[in-house]
Structure formats: C-alpha cells, structure tokens
Amino acid sequence: MVTRNDGTWLVTNKSKEHVMKTARWMAGIIVMLAALPVLSVNVDYYWSGNGVSQGGSGTWDTSNPHWGTAATGPFTIVWTNAVHGQD
C-alpha cells in the first residue's frame, strides 16, 4: 500500500495478494487451533464395582471398565494412570 499526499491509501495488486495470503494463513491457524482436542481438567468419574450400577465393591485395575462420567452410567471407561491419575 502507498499513502497519497491527501492521506488516502492506494492499494496495489501486490498488496491485495499479500493481504489475502495473510488472511488465508490466519484462517488456517484458527482452524488448526479449533481442531486441537479440548483437555478436560475437572471431570468427575463415578465408580461401578460391577460395571452396571454406581458404587459397590470391586477390583480397581487398569484393564476393565469400571468408570463413567455420569452417576447413572454407562460405566465404560477404563482407568488409565497417564490420563486420569494426575490429580
């Protein structure tokens, strides 16, 4: 862009191309940021000893689904220390 003596801007084809390239680049960055997984920091997990109803006795392990994000189930989450054990 070039400024004229009267204070107005003269837009050249080259500056238009630069503006469009920058806009496309920024739109790409926004799309990539929006596509990042959202990390849930404070999620409550509910235990089910039998995998059907909340509570009860059972063996806490890292291979069977005993956890859910709702008190009523479903209890389909397997505990993973790398993901859940950070509290």
C-alpha positions in Angstrom: 0.0 0.0 0.0 1.1 3.5 -0.7 -0.1 6.7 1.0 -1.0 9.6 -1.2 -0.5 13.2 -0.3 -4.2 13.6 0.6 -3.9 10.8 3.2 -5.8 8.2 1.3 -4.4 4.7 0.6 -3.6 3.4 -2.9 -4.0 -0.4 -2.9 -1.9 -2.2 -5.4 -2.5 -5.7 -6.7 0.7 -6.8 -4.9 -0.7 -5.5 -1.5 -4.0 -7.2 -2.2 -2.2 -10.5 -2.7 -0.3 -10.0 0.5 -3.5 -9.3 2.4 -5.2 -12.3 1.0 -2.2 -14.6 1.7 -2.1 -13.3 5.3 -5.8 -13.8 5.7 -5.6 -17.4 4.4 -2.7 -18.1 6.7 -4.5 -16.8 9.7 -7.7 -18.7 8.8 -5.6 -21.9 8.6 -4.1 -21.2 12.1 -7.6 -20.6 13.5 -8.9 -23.9 12.1 -5.9 -25.8 13.4 -6.4 -24.3 16.9 -10.1 -25.1 16.9 -9.2 -28.7 15.9 -7.0 -29.3 18.9 -8.5 -31.6 21.5 -10.0 -29.9 24.4 -8.5 -31.0 27.7 -10.9 -31.5 30.5 -9.2 -30.7 33.7 -12.0 -31.2 36.2 -14.1 -34.2 35.3 -15.8 -36.3 37.9 -15.6 -40.0 37.4 -18.0 -42.5 39.1 -17.0 -46.0 40.2 -19.0 -49.1 39.4 -17.8 -52.3 41.0 -19.9 -54.4 38.7 -19.8 -52.2 35.6 -23.6 -51.7 35.7 -24.6 -49.6 38.7 -22.8 -46.9 40.7 -20.7 -47.9 43.7 -20.1 -51.3 45.1 -17.0 -53.4 45.7 -14.7 -54.5 43.0 -11.1 -54.6 42.0 -9.6 -51.3 40.8 -7.4 -52.1 37.8 -6.3 -50.6 34.5 -7.9 -53.2 32.2 -11.6 -53.3 33.0 -14.2 -50.6 32.5 -15.4 -49.6 36.0 -15.7 -45.8 35.4 -18.2 -43.4 33.9 -18.7 -39.6 33.8 -22.3 -39.8 35.0 -23.6 -41.3 38.2 -26.1 -43.4 36.3 -23.6 -44.8 33.8 -22.7 -46.1 31.4 -19.5 -47.3 33.1 -17.4 -47.8 30.0 -14.1 -46.0 30.9 -11.0 -48.0 31.7 -8.8 -46.2 34.2 -5.5 -45.0 32.6 -2.9 -43.7 35.1 -1.4 -41.5 32.4 -4.7 -39.7 31.8 -6.7 -39.9 35.0 -4.0 -40.2 37.6 -2.9 -36.6 37.5 -5.0 -35.3 40.4 
